Amino acid sequence: MLWLAVIDRDYPAVDRALDMLPADPEVRAIAITLCEIGIAIEPRLRCDAARDQALTQLALLDHTFKMLTGRD
């Protein structure tokens, strides 16, 4: 949600997404880094197929991160 909010420049949504993250600085740093990547590839994400593929990849990365760190 944070990533898409940053891409869409929806600042209230960015604030809501940040509020849902743990206060852990590492988690927030990873989230912000992903947002920076999203901004870099933004033009390619305007295509629905590319956006769906990116969301699938993010879900996989999220799942992997949770498994590696033991977080829910």
PyMOL CGO cylinders between C-alpha atoms (Angstrom):
from pymol import cmd
from pymol.cgo import CYLINDER

trace = [
    CYLINDER, 0.00, 0.00, 0.00, 2.83, 2.40, 0.85, 0.3, 1, 1, 1, 1, 1, 1,
    CYLINDER, 2.83, 2.40, 0.85, 4.55, 1.75, -2.45, 0.3, 1, 1, 1, 1, 1, 1,
    CYLINDER, 4.55, 1.75, -2.45, 1.46, 2.41, -4.54, 0.3, 1, 1, 1, 1, 1, 1,
    CYLINDER, 1.46, 2.41, -4.54, 0.61, 5.49, -2.48, 0.3, 1, 1, 1, 1, 1, 1,
    CYLINDER, 0.61, 5.49, -2.48, 4.06, 6.91, -3.19, 0.3, 1, 1, 1, 1, 1, 1,
    CYLINDER, 4.06, 6.91, -3.19, 3.79, 6.11, -6.90, 0.3, 1, 1, 1, 1, 1, 1,
    CYLINDER, 3.79, 6.11, -6.90, 0.37, 7.78, -7.06, 0.3, 1, 1, 1, 1, 1, 1,
    CYLINDER, 0.37, 7.78, -7.06, 1.59, 10.67, -4.89, 0.3, 1, 1, 1, 1, 1, 1,
    CYLINDER, 1.59, 10.67, -4.89, -1.33, 10.15, -2.53, 0.3, 1, 1, 1, 1, 1, 1,
    CYLINDER, -1.33, 10.15, -2.53, 0.18, 11.64, 0.62, 0.3, 1, 1, 1, 1, 1, 1,
    CYLINDER, 0.18, 11.64, 0.62, -2.72, 10.85, 2.99, 0.3, 1, 1, 1, 1, 1, 1,
    CYLINDER, -2.72, 10.85, 2.99, -2.45, 7.21, 1.86, 0.3, 1, 1, 1, 1, 1, 1,
    CYLINDER, -2.45, 7.21, 1.86, 1.32, 7.33, 2.49, 0.3, 1, 1, 1, 1, 1, 1,
    CYLINDER, 1.32, 7.33, 2.49, 0.66, 8.48, 6.05, 0.3, 1, 1, 1, 1, 1, 1,
    CYLINDER, 0.66, 8.48, 6.05, -1.92, 5.72, 6.60, 0.3, 1, 1, 1, 1, 1, 1,
    CYLINDER, -1.92, 5.72, 6.60, 0.47, 3.09, 5.23, 0.3, 1, 1, 1, 1, 1, 1,
    CYLINDER, 0.47, 3.09, 5.23, 3.33, 4.29, 7.42, 0.3, 1, 1, 1, 1, 1, 1,
    CYLINDER, 3.33, 4.29, 7.42, 1.03, 4.09, 10.44, 0.3, 1, 1, 1, 1, 1, 1,
    CYLINDER, 1.03, 4.09, 10.44, 0.46, 0.39, 9.69, 0.3, 1, 1, 1, 1, 1, 1,
    CYLINDER, 0.46, 0.39, 9.69, 4.18, -0.43, 9.69, 0.3, 1, 1, 1, 1, 1, 1,
    CYLINDER, 4.18, -0.43, 9.69, 5.96, -1.55, 12.84, 0.3, 1, 1, 1, 1, 1, 1,
    CYLINDER, 5.96, -1.55, 12.84, 8.10, 1.12, 14.49, 0.3, 1, 1, 1, 1, 1, 1,
    CYLINDER, 8.10, 1.12, 14.49, 11.17, -1.00, 13.63, 0.3, 1, 1, 1, 1, 1, 1,
    CYLINDER, 11.17, -1.00, 13.63, 13.63, 1.24, 11.74, 0.3, 1, 1, 1, 1, 1, 1,
    CYLINDER, 13.63, 1.24, 11.74, 14.79, -1.70, 9.60, 0.3, 1, 1, 1, 1, 1, 1,
    CYLINDER, 14.79, -1.70, 9.60, 11.26, -2.40, 8.40, 0.3, 1, 1, 1, 1, 1, 1,
    CYLINDER, 11.26, -2.40, 8.40, 10.66, 1.26, 7.59, 0.3, 1, 1, 1, 1, 1, 1,
    CYLINDER, 10.66, 1.26, 7.59, 14.01, 1.51, 5.76, 0.3, 1, 1, 1, 1, 1, 1,
    CYLINDER, 14.01, 1.51, 5.76, 13.10, -1.46, 3.59, 0.3, 1, 1, 1, 1, 1, 1,
    CYLINDER, 13.10, -1.46, 3.59, 9.68, 0.03, 2.85, 0.3, 1, 1, 1, 1, 1, 1,
    CYLINDER, 9.68, 0.03, 2.85, 11.14, 3.40, 1.91, 0.3, 1, 1, 1, 1, 1, 1,
    CYLINDER, 11.14, 3.40, 1.91, 13.73, 1.73, -0.33, 0.3, 1, 1, 1, 1, 1, 1,
    CYLINDER, 13.73, 1.73, -0.33, 10.97, -0.14, -2.14, 0.3, 1, 1, 1, 1, 1, 1,
    CYLINDER, 10.97, -0.14, -2.14, 9.16, 3.15, -2.61, 0.3, 1, 1, 1, 1, 1, 1,
    CYLINDER, 9.16, 3.15, -2.61, 12.25, 4.69, -4.18, 0.3, 1, 1, 1, 1, 1, 1,
    CYLINDER, 12.25, 4.69, -4.18, 12.45, 1.75, -6.57, 0.3, 1, 1, 1, 1, 1, 1,
    CYLINDER, 12.45, 1.75, -6.57, 8.78, 2.26, -7.39, 0.3, 1, 1, 1, 1, 1, 1,
    CYLINDER, 8.78, 2.26, -7.39, 9.36, 5.88, -8.29, 0.3, 1, 1, 1, 1, 1, 1,
    CYLINDER, 9.36, 5.88, -8.29, 12.26, 4.88, -10.56, 0.3, 1, 1, 1, 1, 1, 1,
    CYLINDER, 12.26, 4.88, -10.56, 10.10, 2.42, -12.50, 0.3, 1, 1, 1, 1, 1, 1,
    CYLINDER, 10.10, 2.42, -12.50, 6.83, 4.34, -12.31, 0.3, 1, 1, 1, 1, 1, 1,
    CYLINDER, 6.83, 4.34, -12.31, 6.28, 4.84, -16.07, 0.3, 1, 1, 1, 1, 1, 1,
    CYLINDER, 6.28, 4.84, -16.07, 6.39, 1.09, -16.65, 0.3, 1, 1, 1, 1, 1, 1,
    CYLINDER, 6.39, 1.09, -16.65, 3.82, 0.47, -13.93, 0.3, 1, 1, 1, 1, 1, 1,
    CYLINDER, 3.82, 0.47, -13.93, 1.08, 2.43, -15.66, 0.3, 1, 1, 1, 1, 1, 1,
    CYLINDER, 1.08, 2.43, -15.66, 0.46, -0.67, -17.79, 0.3, 1, 1, 1, 1, 1, 1,
    CYLINDER, 0.46, -0.67, -17.79, -1.97, -2.96, -15.92, 0.3, 1, 1, 1, 1, 1, 1,
    CYLINDER, -1.97, -2.96, -15.92, -0.01, -6.11, -16.75, 0.3, 1, 1, 1, 1, 1, 1,
    CYLINDER, -0.01, -6.11, -16.75, 3.25, -4.59, -15.50, 0.3, 1, 1, 1, 1, 1, 1,
    CYLINDER, 3.25, -4.59, -15.50, 1.55, -3.38, -12.33, 0.3, 1, 1, 1, 1, 1, 1,
    CYLINDER, 1.55, -3.38, -12.33, 0.05, -6.83, -11.67, 0.3, 1, 1, 1, 1, 1, 1,
    CYLINDER, 0.05, -6.83, -11.67, 3.45, -8.43, -12.17, 0.3, 1, 1, 1, 1, 1, 1,
    CYLINDER, 3.45, -8.43, -12.17, 5.10, -5.92, -9.83, 0.3, 1, 1, 1, 1, 1, 1,
    CYLINDER, 5.10, -5.92, -9.83, 2.46, -6.53, -7.15, 0.3, 1, 1, 1, 1, 1, 1,
    CYLINDER, 2.46, -6.53, -7.15, 2.97, -10.28, -7.44, 0.3, 1, 1, 1, 1, 1, 1,
    CYLINDER, 2.97, -10.28, -7.44, 6.72, -9.81, -7.06, 0.3, 1, 1, 1, 1, 1, 1,
    CYLINDER, 6.72, -9.81, -7.06, 6.23, -7.56, -4.04, 0.3, 1, 1, 1, 1, 1, 1,
    CYLINDER, 6.23, -7.56, -4.04, 3.95, -10.12, -2.41, 0.3, 1, 1, 1, 1, 1, 1,
    CYLINDER, 3.95, -10.12, -2.41, 6.62, -12.78, -2.89, 0.3, 1, 1, 1, 1, 1, 1,
    CYLINDER, 6.62, -12.78, -2.89, 9.31, -10.51, -1.45, 0.3, 1, 1, 1, 1, 1, 1,
    CYLINDER, 9.31, -10.51, -1.45, 7.07, -9.68, 1.50, 0.3, 1, 1, 1, 1, 1, 1,
    CYLINDER, 7.07, -9.68, 1.50, 6.39, -13.35, 2.20, 0.3, 1, 1, 1, 1, 1, 1,
    CYLINDER, 6.39, -13.35, 2.20, 10.10, -14.18, 1.94, 0.3, 1, 1, 1, 1, 1, 1,
    CYLINDER, 10.10, -14.18, 1.94, 11.05, -11.33, 4.28, 0.3, 1, 1, 1, 1, 1, 1,
    CYLINDER, 11.05, -11.33, 4.28, 8.47, -12.45, 6.83, 0.3, 1, 1, 1, 1, 1, 1,
    CYLINDER, 8.47, -12.45, 6.83, 9.72, -16.03, 6.71, 0.3, 1, 1, 1, 1, 1, 1,
    CYLINDER, 9.72, -16.03, 6.71, 13.37, -15.00, 7.07, 0.3, 1, 1, 1, 1, 1, 1,
    CYLINDER, 13.37, -15.00, 7.07, 12.73, -12.62, 9.95, 0.3, 1, 1, 1, 1, 1, 1,
    CYLINDER, 12.73, -12.62, 9.95, 10.06, -14.69, 11.69, 0.3, 1, 1, 1, 1, 1, 1,
    CYLINDER, 10.06, -14.69, 11.69, 7.52, -11.86, 11.50, 0.3, 1, 1, 1, 1, 1, 1,
    CYLINDER, 7.52, -11.86, 11.50, 3.80, -12.11, 10.83, 0.3, 1, 1, 1, 1, 1, 1,
]
cmd.load_cgo(trace, "trace")
